Structure formats: C-alpha cells, structure tokens
Amino acid sequence: MTTTPHLRDIPTPALPAALAAAGVRAPGIVARDVALAIHKRGALRWEELPLGRDARRRVEARFRFGPLLGEPLAAQAADGTRKYVFAAADGAAVEAVLIRNLKAVTLCLSSQAGCALACGFCATGVLGLRRSLTAGEILESLARVEHDVRGRVSDVLFMGQGEPFHNYDAVMDACTTMNHPHGPSLSKKRISISTAGLTPQIRRFTEERKPWRLYLSLHSAVEETRRRLMPISRVHPLPDLLAAMREYQRESRVPWVTLQIVVLPGVNTDERHVEALREQLAGLKYILDVIPWNDTGGPFRAPTWAEVREFTDRLRRLGCPVKTRYSAGKQEGMGCGQLTAGLLAVEPKGGHIDAPWGIYTD
C-alpha cells in the first residue's frame, strides 16, 4: 500500500507547509489556489490544478492526485431525497444521502464502509466493518454530490455508515477542510458529528476544543436496555459516557447537547425508560431528538404515529425540548438506519436503469 500522501487527504491549513517541504515557491499562494481547485471547484485530475511547470514537477514528485472514488450510482426518492453509493478503488462501497428542505441542503456522510458497532436497530451494523474512509474519500464524496446537484451543500451530518469516532483523525481532518475558507467554507455550526458513545473520543473531542456540533445516540438511559440495543455500551458504560457528556457541555460551553432516541415500541418508550432519562440526565441541559424506527427487520416493529406522539408527550414532561425527526426517503431505503450499500448489487448499463425502488444513474 502506497504511503505517498494524496493532496485531498491533506487538511487545508496544513497544505502550505506540505508544499514548502516539497520545495514549491510561494507555497501559501500555491496552496490557496490548489485548495480552491480541489475543494471549491471539485477538481479530480492533475490537469485541473492551477500549477506552473516547476511547481507541478515538484508536487507530482511528492504527492498523489486523482479520483479516489468511482462515479456514483444514485437514486431519488419521491420526496426529493437523493442517495449516492460510491465505490472506492479497493471495492469498498460507501453511501451519502442528500436531504432538501426549505431552510437547508443537508448531506448525510459516511465515515466508514460498513460499521463495527452492530447496533440492533441499524441495518448498517449487519454489514460489519470493511474499513475506515480517508479524509480525502470523505471530502470527495461531498464534492461529487455538489457536482451532481450543481449547487452547494449547506449542512453536513456524519450519520451515514460507520462510527465517526472510530475514524477520529480522518473525520476531524475532513471537518477542518470543510470549514476552511479555501475549502467548502461550511460554518462550524453546520458540521455535525453523531456518535454512538465512545467515551475516550468524546473526552478527546472536548480536550481539543473541536467546534463541530456533537450528537449522542443515547436511545435508552436504562443500562440493560442500552446494552441490548448497542453492544458498545458494554465497553463504555452509561455513567462514564454521561459524565463525559457533562464535561463536554461544561468545557465547550455548549448551551444544549442533542441526545438521539430511536422509538422502539415495547422496548424503550414506557414510563420506566422516561423516568430513567430524568434521573440519568440530571445536570445536563439537553434536547431530545426522537427518531421513529425505520423497519429494517429484526426483533422490533416500527411505531405508529400515535405511539410516537404518546412517547413525545411523556418526554416533554421532563421539561426539555423534544423534536421528532422525519426520516427523509425512508420508503426507498434512504432513512436513518437503513444504509446497506445495496445499490451496488445492480450494475447500471448505459445512462440509467429502472429499479424497483428508484433510478440508478451513472
């Protein structure tokens, strides 16, 4: 495996020093122009980079450049949600989902191909983990989506395949570039990372004063229920996890932390589980983000909207804001917990082919 760095993997703030080490003259100016070409204009090939003859010779001798992902397969749901599947050079498949509403164009990005956590309610966990993505692969998936829709993404959410904190360094590097003025220029408040609860990485995130939004997939404040749903809680027990979240809120001066709860009737929605939230979350100022479970098989059932309303009414008695998330594209397998990279099972021929649940495009 090559150790030659790929230009898209290098965080934009580190690019001037990297070019200076390669002997490039005026490395700050060249780094600015190269970063804008790669991250603003979506350059994929050497000839698209604004390099003079000497600079090109030096850069090509020290770095790699070129596509990291193949052309995506895409499908569009009836509500306008658009799902992409990319194939990396080694065959690893990764997904992204574009969600439009009146206020934002949100891209749900993956940090890994597959996932090692095996959460019982999530279809991605069935895949297991193939590998983590590089920062460049993450950034290229964003660039390719923006090229496809001929527009800019306003919000990025790491809630696709994988656990972002299992790929901490690459995800942080990608976020740094996304936020940079010579990169996609996303506001730090428009970059969000969702974790299943890796306590050491939450503490590291806090210590490093990372400015991105942090969401915690809690799903239950009853330890035995959470362990049933999320095996990772056997490694990172609830008391330590919530202590890390309190530290994060205090040290980062975040007015609210967002805690996600998937609605699983008969599992985590009764009075016992609501009271456990009251007890376990004492000392936190939090928002509950309620996610009706999307049926992916297994021992659960999807809630009715009456059951969702009943549950959220109980949660509001805790005195915290409660939001109910609509899973865009869920009828076509694009919703929360439904990503399995199954789109790649069918090879497109020509411009597109009709599929039972959407359109594949090359």
N, C-alpha and C positions, 0 to 999 in steps of 0.2 A: 504493500500500500504506500502510495507516494506521501511524502511529508512536505512537499513544496506547497506553500500556502496559496490558497485561491483568493483573488482580490475581493470577492464578495464576502468572504469569511472575516475579513479584517474590519473591526469596528471603525467607523468613520473617524473618530477622534485620534485613532492610532495610525491612520494611513500616512500622514506626513512623515512620521518617524520611520515607518517601514520603507517609504520611498527614499528617504535620506540615506538609510543604511544601504540601499541599492545603488547609491551614487547619483541619484537623479538631481539635477539642478533645480532650484526654486521648488523644493518638494511641497511646500504649503500650497502654492498655486496649482501645481500639477495634481495634488491630492484632491483639491476642491473640484477641479474640472473632471477628474476621473470619478469621484464620488457622485457628482451630479449626473454624469452619463449613466452610471450603473443604477443608482437608486432613485433618481428622478425620472430619467428617460427610459429606464429598463433595458439598457444595453446588455447584449448576451455574447457578443463576439469581439475579438481584438480590434477589428476594423472600425467598430463603433466607438472606440475610446479616443478622445482627443489628445493624442501623444505625438510629439515631434520625433524625428528619426532617432536621435540619441536616446531620448527618454524611453522610446518604445524598445530599443535594443536592450537597455538595462532592465526594464520592467519585465520583459518577456524572459530574460535570463533568470529572474529570481522568483517569479510568481506564475501561477496558472490562471487562466481565464477561459470562459466558455460556458455553455449551458450545463447546469447541474441536474436539471430535471427535464424530462421529455415534455412534449406538447400535451396539455391536459385533456382528459376526457371530461365533459361537462354535461350536466342535466339541469333542467329548470323545472321547478315545481309550479303549481297553479297559482300560488300566492307571490310568485316572483323570486323566491329564494333560489339561489343557484349553487350547485355543488360541483366541486372540481376534484378530480383524482389525478395525481402526478406520479409518474414512475421515475425513480432515481436510476442511475447507471447500473447499480447492482440489483435492480429489480424490486427494491423496496417501494411499496405504494403508500402514499400519504394523501390526506384529504384536506380541503378547505371549504368553508361554506360562507357564501355572501348573502347577507340579510339586509334588505332595504326597508326603511320606514320613512315617515315624513321628516324626521329630525336627523337621521344618520344613515350612513352606509357602513355596516359593520362586517368585518371579516373575522370569522372564527378559524383560527390557525391551529395546526398540529405542531407539536414539539418532538414527537417520536413517530416511528412507523410501528403501529400496534401499541400495546401497553402492558406493563408487568403487574399492575395492581389487582387485576381480576375482581373488580367490584361487581357484586352480584346482580346489579340492576343495569349494567352497562354492556352493550354488545361489543364494544372495542376490546374489553378485557378478555373476551373469548379468544381473540387473535393471539394473545401473548405478545411479547416484545420482540420485534425483529432487530431494531437498533434505534439509537437517537439520531436526530437530524443535526446537520451542521447549521451554524448561523446563516451561512450562505444559502442553504436549501430553504430555510425558513423565509429569508428575505426574497429569494427568487419566486417563491410561491405567491407572495404579496405582489411582486412586480408583474407576474404573468396574469394574475387576476385583474389588476388595474389595466393592463394592456387589453384584456378581453372585453372589459366593460367600457373602455375608452373614458375612464374617469378615475377619480381619487377615492380611496377608502378613507373614511373619517375616524373610524374606531377599529382597534384590533383587540381581539379577545383570545387568549390562549386557553381554549376549551375544546379543541379538536382531539385528535388521537394523542394519547400519551399523557404522562405526568410531567408538567413543565419543570418541576424542581428535581426530577431525576435527570434532567438535562440542563442544569442550572447555568453553567458558564455560557453555553451556546445561546440560550434564551436571553440571558442578560445582554450578551453582545448584540443580538438581533434587536432588542428593545432600544439599546443605546443608539444604534444606527437609525432606527425608525424615528427617533425623537430628534435627530440632528438636523440642523438647517440645510446641510448638504446631502441629507438623506430624504426619506419620505416626509419629514417635518411634521410628524404627528405630535400633538400635545401629550405631555406626560400623563395627563388625566384621561387621555383617550386610549391608553395602553393598559390592559388589564390581564392579570395572571390568576388563573384558578388552580388551587392545589387541593389534593385530597388530604393533606395534613402531614407533611414531612417536617417534623418539629425542628431538627437541626438546621434545615434550609430556611425555615421561617425566621429562625434566630439570626442566621447569616444575612438574610434579606434585610432584617431590621438593623443589624450592626453596620451594614454597608450603606445604609440610608438610601436604598433604592426608591425612586419616586413613583414607580408604576403602581397602579391600583392592585390590591391583593384581595382575592376572594377565597373563602374557605368552604369546601364541600363538606358540610357537617353531617347532615342527613339524620342524625339522631344524637341526643345528649344522654341516652342510656347506653352505657358501655357495652353490654351484651348485644344489644341490637346493632350498634355500630360495628362491632366485630363480625357479626353475621353478614352485614352488608358490605363491609370494607375491611378485608384482611389486613390492610396496612395498619389498622388501629391496634393490632396485636403487638406491633413493633413500637408504635408511638401512641401510648395510652392517652385517653381523653384529658385527664388532669394536666399532664405535661403540655399537651397540644394547646389547651385553652390558656395555660399560663404564658405560653409563647405568644399567643394572640393578644393577650392583655399587654405584654411587653411591647409588642409591635404597635398597638394603638397608643400607648403612652410615649414611647420613644420617637415614633414617627409623627406624633401629633395628628393622627387621623381622627376626625370627628366621629365617623361611623365606620364600623367594619361590616362587610357584607358576608352573611352566612347563608349557604345554599342548602335547601332541604327538598329532596325529591319526595313526592307524595305517593306512598305505597299503602293503600287501604289494608287495615288489619295488621300492619307491621309497625308503623311509626307515627300514626295520626291520632291516637287515643289520648285521653286526659293524662295518663301516666307519662307519656312522652312530652306533652306540653308542659307539665309541671317540672319535668327534668330539665327542660330548657330554662325555665325560670331560675331553678336552683344552680345549674351549672354555669350559666352565663352571667351570674351576678358580677358586677364590676366592669362589664363590657357595655359599651354603647353600640348597638348593632341594628342592622336592617336584615330582615329575613326575606330571602329570595326563594319563593316557593315554585317548584318545577313539577307539574303533573307528569308522572312517569309515562314514557312512550313505550308501548309494548314491544319488547324485543325477545319475548319468550321467557322461560324460567318460571320460578315458583310464585310470581307476582301477577297482579292484574292492574290494568290502567284504571285510574279513578274516574268516576263521573264528575261532571262539573258541580253537581250538588254536593258531592263529597269534598271537592276542592274548596267550595265556599264554606262548608261546615268547618273544615280544618282551619282555614284562614281566619274565620270568626273566633275560633279558640285562641289562635296565635295572637290576635290583636288584644286579647285580654292581658298579654304580657306588657303592654304599653310601648311596644316598638313598632316602627314602620314595617308593613308587610306588603310585598309586591308579588304578584303572580306572573310568572313568565310564560308567554306563549311560545311554544317551540315551532318556529317557522319551518315549513317544508316537511313536517313530520309524516304526512301521508305518503310522501315519496322517499322516506328513509333518510331525511336530512336533519332530523331534530336531535335534541340533546340525548346522548347515549346510544345513538343509532349508527354511528360511523363504523363501517367494517371494511371499507375499500373494495366492496363487492363489485363496483362499477368496472373494474379491470378484468372481470371474468369474461366480458364480451369484447371482442376485437372489432373496432369500427372499420368499415371499408368504404372508402370514398369520403364524401362530405359528412354524412351522418347516417345513422340507422335508427329506426323506431325501436323502442324498448318498452316493456310492459309498464314501466313507471316513469318514463321521460325520454329525453333525446340525448344521445351521445354525439358529441361533435369532435372533430379532430382539429 
